[in-house]
Amino acid sequence: MARVHHVKEILDALEALYGYEARPASDFRYEEPLDDLILTILSQNTNDRLRDIAYKNLRERYKSWEETANADLEELKEVIRIAGMSNAKPLRIQQVLADVRGRFGCYSLKSLREWKQPEVRGYLTSLPGIGSKTSAIVEVFDLDMPAFPVDTHITRLSKRFGWADEKEPPDKIQSRLEAKLPKERFRGAHLNFLAHGRGICGARTFSCAGCTLAPWCALGKKVSVHGAA
Ligand code: SF4
């Protein structure tokens, strides 16, 4: 049974390694939350480099979200093809833009800053292709609301720390961690987890020797007993 243990020790150790909690929120904030929402759609099932190229292509080809919303779908597919899911993503982006325009009368999500957080999550997750992780990214980075997005890296690390059961899906883990971790640490801790997962604690390769998280990590303890990695 998963138990969220040694929270302070683990978050402190990650902060000592990567230091994202000390960085100002403005470093990661999009003035227009819709920009980050579209960027996050582009990031689904691809890496940051390809996501960023696709986003750059998109912003260079279309001067506004209105132009993107009204773009020829086949052309839009070509513009962002590098990000993969070349049928789903363009359609999803245009559907999201149409919904935002219909709801707010413009291509902006700035007014979400005046909403209560449960309503924000309810609205964003009602959009096509937007789940609780994507919503949480916009909430915590762009709307200054307490949310802890759980992606593939945080899912993996949570399982290694025993914070999640082996077959537990990310949205369930996210609900648990949002209830158990200190809200004021969400943003920086999320980024620290990502840095660790992308750096030394990958899915197939992990460098447990010398990892300061090993005392609280089931895999790290196993490896130190068996002397591998
Ligand atoms: S001890 Fe190994 S598996 Fe555990 S967090 Fe560190 S690198 Fe990852």
Boltz pocket constraint, residues with backbone or C-beta under 6 A from the ligand:
constraints:
  - pocket:
      binder: B
      contacts: [[A, 160], [A, 200], [A, 201], [A, 206], [A, 207], [A, 208], [A, 209], [A, 211], [A, 212], [A, 213], [A, 214], [A, 217], [A, 218], [A, 219], [A, 220], [A, 221]]
      max_distance: 6.0
